């Protein structure tokens, strides 16, 4: 298929104002996880207005728009839920009313991640208008729910319940102008310590669970911060960058970055403020690099000296997620989000690289803005995310090839005074329109993908 790249860029530029308006409309509708109905229906209305061949809302509440007639599917994914606004005093303007200038759009969800939804919706429209949907393919534009709560769960539903298996997926999460071919995985780990309560006037009669957890907290911190030199009792997670400890995947680990762990929550129970605490629990955010498994991450906590010291009084486990969606549907799943990575030569990654080279060159584009320049200039075009995305299920869990290119900046995610750039919306819409025509399925190979070991739990 011959592709007129100039026509694609011109069409995307022509939709600049429409995409900005659409994004402003989405930002104006609060859409935290499990409360996305209003923005889902706004997206469905936009797709219908643009002449999508089919628009549907599935049982979980994801909105899906279809273009084309083929049997194979190329999907473009955007999660449309947002985090909350946090302390409103940290915002200069109303985070939902927002505002726009010639260059930026302000408001919660602009970069993370409704800007991607705006570009994807219009990217598919451009494909249809210019007749560049490849023969045998159809385009799936999906606005997914509950990603901020449980990334990838929406795609577990799409894969297992709706039985949709795309050829590959483009994630529109913000990429700072880069093409992202993977990221670290993560786990949500819980550690429970039990004790025995007594009156606070005679603490020696009890067994204080908080004191036990205090020891464990120091060991968790050491696991994250220590080196891996011989003689170090708790070897730090940096060890996975060393071929000695990670012979099969240290190169991928160096690309993705080392794993990390941090204590994110703490809980306790006690009969009163005048009593010894009889239980204490913490949550651990564990980021996982290539070569780590869910078993190895749990075992690292179980093997901490303080955890071994307290024996059966300490339990290490993994969280589960079962919060109902806005439709009332519950898809219970483990809070394990697998690492994934592609080689740059993978067919679906190469299609995105080729599209960028054809239309925008071999360097990251940066709007004339100091915030954007600070996160883009000097970085390679092909890179990886720092945070986690729906790719943990798309490729990490199910082996469906995934690649990222999206408007906005990672630094804006979950931050007050969030912005995104109008020029990014235009560039991304053009890229999404061009990629399918450049994809070469004959070059697809399973050697181009990495998927982390799964747990084997039945969650379908």
PyMOL commands that set and color helices and strands:
alter all, ss='L'
color gray80, all
select helices_A, chain A and resi 5-14+16-27+37-49+88-90+110-130+153-160+200-205+209-225+237-241+250-256+294-302+305-313+347-360+370-376+391-394+410-412+422-438+441-443+446-448
alter helices_A, ss='H'
color red, helices_A
select strands_A, chain A and resi 54-57+63-68+72-79+99-100+104-106+137-144+168-171+179-180+182-183+185-194+260-269+279-288+314-318+320-321+333-334+336-337+340-342+382-383+401-404+419-421+449-451
alter strands_A, ss='S'
color yellow, strands_A
deselect
rebuild
show_as cartoon
